[in-house]
């Protein structure tokens, strides 16, 4: 699965927010990512882009796991 497929499959992940975090909040971050995903002007997702996206999404994944743990802990209290 590549980044484009991941974003299409999980449309709950907002491309604009991912781009902002991937490209350090640059004003054109969303356009940059959109162009790379669609191949506009020969732009492509490069390995460094994938690494940045993974880093951002890994942080989200870790937070989701922690959230899940807190729900399990609350259930065991009741």
N, C-alpha and C positions, 0 to 999 in steps of 0.2 A: 504494500500500500504506500502510495506517495502522499505528499502533503495535500495536493489538490483533491485526491480521493478521500482523504481523511476529513477535510473540511466539507466536502459534499455529503459524506455519510453522516457527519455529526454537525448539522447546520445550527445547533445550539451554540457552537463556538463562533463567536462573531469575528469575522475577518478583520474588521477595522481595529478592534482591541488587540488581536494577535499581532497585527502589523505594527501598531504603536509600541508594543513591548519588544517586538523583534528589532525594530529600527530605532530604538531609543527615543521615541516620541517625536520624531521628525515630522513636520507638517504634511509632507507628501507620503508618509508611510503607507497609508491605505492604498493610494494610487500605485505606489511602487509594487506592493504585494499583488494587487489585482493585475497589473501589467505582467508581472513575472508568471502568475498562474495562468494567464491567458496567452502568453507568448507574444505580446505586443512589442513591436520594434525589436524583435529578436531577443527580448529579455527572457530569461529562464530562471527557474528555481535552481540555485547552485547548492553544492554540499554545505557551504557555510550557512546558507539560508535555512536549510533543513536542520542543521545543528542548533541554530537560534530558536527555531520553532519548537524543536524538541525540548530545549531548556525551559521555554515558557510553558509549554504544555505539561512538562514533568512537574513543575511547581504546582500547577492546577491539580494534577493527578494526586500529588502528595497531600494537598489540602482536602481533596475529596475522600481519600483514605482516612485521614484524621477525623473528618466529619462522620464517616461511617462508624469509626470506633466510638465516637461520643454517643451515637445513637444506640449502639450495642450496650454501652455502659448504662445508659438510661433505662433500657429495657430490663436489664438484670436487677436494677434497684426496685422496680415495681413488683 
